[in-house]
Amino acid sequence: MQARAISKFGALRRQMQYIGRLMREEGDSETIRARLDAWKGVSVEQTARLHLIERWRIRLLNDEKALEELIIEYPGADIQQLRTLMRNAKREAEASKPPKSFRELFHVLRETLNSQHD
């Protein structure tokens, strides 16, 4: 945070070298990453949750049987909305259009998975 406030190039370079030295002395990148995540407010559970949602989205777009598995595991899922978003996301990708449905699919999956685990 101190380095962000420095505007002079030479001072910024020295500050970055100092930060690099501190990181090398620490040695353990996982400790550094955990500390940064704690400062950002990101937990390991949240990260794992986002990865789970992303894996479901990829599976739904690449595997036709994935929707059936999702419905079994999360019975409250809106099947019609998911099918529509899957179809639209595939069309957008083929037509090289902006990934609006691709993003919306992620949001719907997040709501579905969160509502089942709360």
C-alpha positions in Angstrom: 0.0 0.0 0.0 2.9 2.3 0.7 4.3 1.6 -2.8 1.1 2.7 -4.4 1.5 6.2 -2.8 5.0 6.7 -4.3 5.0 8.6 -7.5 8.8 9.1 -8.1 10.2 6.4 -10.3 13.5 5.9 -8.3 11.7 5.8 -5.0 9.1 3.3 -6.4 11.9 1.1 -7.7 13.6 1.1 -4.3 10.3 0.3 -2.6 9.6 -2.6 -5.0 13.1 -4.0 -4.4 12.5 -3.8 -0.7 9.2 -5.7 -1.0 11.0 -8.3 -3.2 13.7 -8.7 -0.5 11.0 -9.2 2.2 9.2 -11.8 0.1 12.5 -13.7 -0.6 13.3 -13.7 3.2 9.8 -15.1 3.9 10.5 -17.9 1.3 7.1 -19.6 1.6 4.8 -18.4 -1.2 1.7 -20.0 0.4 2.2 -17.9 3.6 2.4 -14.8 1.5 -0.6 -15.7 -0.6 -2.6 -16.5 2.5 -1.7 -13.2 4.0 -2.6 -11.3 0.8 -5.9 -13.2 0.6 -6.7 -12.4 4.2 -6.1 -8.7 3.5 -8.3 -8.8 0.5 -11.0 -10.7 2.5 -10.8 -13.8 0.3 -11.2 -17.1 2.1 -10.1 -20.5 0.9 -13.7 -21.6 1.1 -14.9 -18.8 -1.2 -12.2 -19.6 -3.7 -13.1 -23.3 -3.6 -16.8 -22.4 -4.1 -16.0 -20.2 -7.2 -13.9 -23.1 -8.6 -16.8 -25.5 -8.1 -19.2 -23.2 -9.9 -16.7 -22.7 -12.8 -16.3 -26.5 -13.1 -20.0 -26.9 -13.3 -20.3 -24.2 -16.0 -17.6 -25.9 -18.1 -19.1 -29.3 -17.7 -22.6 -28.0 -18.7 -21.2 -26.5 -21.8 -19.1 -29.5 -22.8 -21.0 -32.5 -21.6 -24.7 -33.1 -22.4 -25.1 -35.4 -19.4 -23.9 -32.8 -16.9 -27.3 -31.1 -16.7 -28.9 -34.4 -15.5 -26.2 -34.7 -12.9 -26.7 -31.1 -11.7 -30.4 -31.7 -11.4 -29.9 -34.8 -9.3 -27.4 -33.1 -7.1 -29.3 -29.8 -6.9 -33.0 -30.5 -7.3 -34.0 -26.9 -6.9 -32.2 -25.8 -10.1 -34.2 -24.0 -12.8 -33.8 -26.5 -15.6 -35.4 -24.4 -18.3 -33.3 -21.3 -17.5 -30.1 -23.4 -17.4 -30.9 -25.0 -20.8 -31.6 -21.6 -22.4 -28.4 -20.1 -21.0 -26.3 -23.1 -22.1 -27.8 -23.0 -25.6 -27.2 -19.2 -25.9 -23.7 -19.4 -24.5 -22.8 -22.0 -27.1 -24.2 -19.8 -29.9 -22.4 -16.8 -28.6 -19.1 -18.7 -28.6 -19.7 -20.0 -32.2 -20.6 -16.5 -33.4 -17.7 -14.8 -31.5 -20.2 -12.6 -29.7 -19.7 -11.1 -26.2 -20.2 -13.8 -23.6 -23.4 -12.4 -22.0 -25.1 -15.8 -21.5 -21.8 -17.4 -20.5 -21.6 -14.9 -17.6 -25.3 -15.2 -16.7 -24.9 -19.0 -16.5 -22.2 -18.5 -13.9 -24.6 -16.2 -11.9 -27.5 -18.7 -12.1 -25.2 -21.6 -11.0 -23.9 -19.5 -8.1 -27.4 -18.8 -6.9 -28.4 -22.4 -7.4 -25.5 -23.9 -5.5 -25.6 -21.3 -2.7 -29.4 -21.8 -2.2 -28.8 -25.5 -1.8 -26.0 -25.2 0.7 -27.4 -22.4 2.9 
